[in-house]
């Protein structure tokens, strides 16, 4: 083929519907509109299967397939000759197309009509440019290769997980021009994702959670595949209704135990990419915008590559944090704190922690804090190591992929936001100290 499909992917966004031509066994031609074409690779595309109509009957009967695509930016048109291979009704490809179709349907007022039944996979036999007048394509907003190069250089210069998270957020804002972003880590034991870092929102939402399979973020995690939507759709939005359903789960003994998820109330473009290394999902990188079609295929490619580098860096820093520095530490007991006492309440059912009846954290991070505070109250202990936490039976780490270092960063950030006088401070590789400014009253719920 003289034209590669990857060079004309803007035609596949669904702004201008494609035209698909087939014929029946008697040679009668049939022409129909096509809602969606999905890029797979340079040899394959997938078409949305929504209705069992004449086109579908002809395809299954072995008809030749011709497809006409139009670039909505330039008006340039292309004819594709396709060969039907198979239909997928589940999995990453299906979920990618289902999410994108939901946005297209909402944008065109066809939400009650457009429902994806399957993703028809085709082999591309030929691509032909249709002669005709066309506008020059607009300049891209970012040089993605340059942005990716500079961003990965930033990541590679980081010495610990905290600085890595800061570099990642800064890179996405300064190199890629992305204003609203979240990094969520995978909690495999609970089947959830928790927000570890964010940028561009009034509240950080650190510690907020999303169930696997919920919305763009949850589906990305479940399928370990990028999910991108270019138009506003209530079906995949993290609006009030989704937040309410998530927060409704978070009550312990009548106390609110959910942190509001950050996010734009009217996100019109959403993109979630998996953060995975060595076959294991570590988390999800999520970006959003109030503009239609803000993220295209190039953004998706660049962020998938960025997320892969980020995953390797996270994996590295978590491994390094297990290697405790051989340095001497003071064995002196912590001085007695003065002032009003802090009431710290622990609920063993989900290891949730409340400070003066205000929710702080739960899960493994909550179990870690409760163990640290217990040792502080009973033994006046202030110095701890990652290795020590890993073998502490009170914490009940879920397994090898427990993201211990990420949970410590989460706990440290939540304590800093709460500003209640309890702090964790990194003192060396795999080492940290606990500082408590007030007398503590520990209560088991």
HELIX and SHEET records of a PDB file:
HELIX    1   1 UNK A    5  UNK A   12  5                                   8    
HELIX    2   2 UNK A   54  UNK A   60  1                                   7    
HELIX    3   3 UNK A   92  UNK A  107  1                                  16    
HELIX    4   4 UNK A  144  UNK A  156  1                                  13    
HELIX    5   5 UNK A  161  UNK A  174  1                                  14    
HELIX    6   6 UNK A  215  UNK A  223  1                                   9    
HELIX    7   7 UNK A  240  UNK A  248  1                                   9    
HELIX    8   8 UNK A  297  UNK A  321  1                                  25    
HELIX    9   9 UNK A  363  UNK A  379  1                                  17    
HELIX   10  10 UNK A  386  UNK A  390  1                                   5    
HELIX   11  11 UNK A  404  UNK A  418  1                                  15    
SHEET    1   A 7 UNK A  29  UNK A  34  0                                        
SHEET    2   A 7 UNK A  18  UNK A  23 -1                                        
SHEET    3   A 7 UNK A  65  UNK A  70 -1                                        
SHEET    4   A 7 UNK A  77  UNK A  88 -1                                        
SHEET    5   A 7 UNK A 118  UNK A 130 -1                                        
SHEET    6   A 7 UNK A  44  UNK A  49 -1                                        
SHEET    7   A 7 UNK A  37  UNK A  41 -1                                        
SHEET    1   B 6 UNK A 209  UNK A 211  0                                        
SHEET    2   B 6 UNK A 192  UNK A 199 -1                                        
SHEET    3   B 6 UNK A 181  UNK A 187 -1                                        
SHEET    4   B 6 UNK A 280  UNK A 289 -1                                        
SHEET    5   B 6 UNK A 269  UNK A 277 -1                                        
SHEET    6   B 6 UNK A 227  UNK A 229 -1                                        
SHEET    1   C 2 UNK A 251  UNK A 252  0                                        
SHEET    2   C 2 UNK A 255  UNK A 256 -1                                        
SHEET    1   D 4 UNK A 358  UNK A 361  0                                        
SHEET    2   D 4 UNK A 352  UNK A 355 -1                                        
SHEET    3   D 4 UNK A 342  UNK A 347 -1                                        
SHEET    4   D 4 UNK A 440  UNK A 444  1                                        
SHEET    1   E 3 UNK A 383  UNK A 385  0                                        
SHEET    2   E 3 UNK A 431  UNK A 436 -1                                        
SHEET    3   E 3 UNK A 422  UNK A 428 -1                                        
END                                                                             
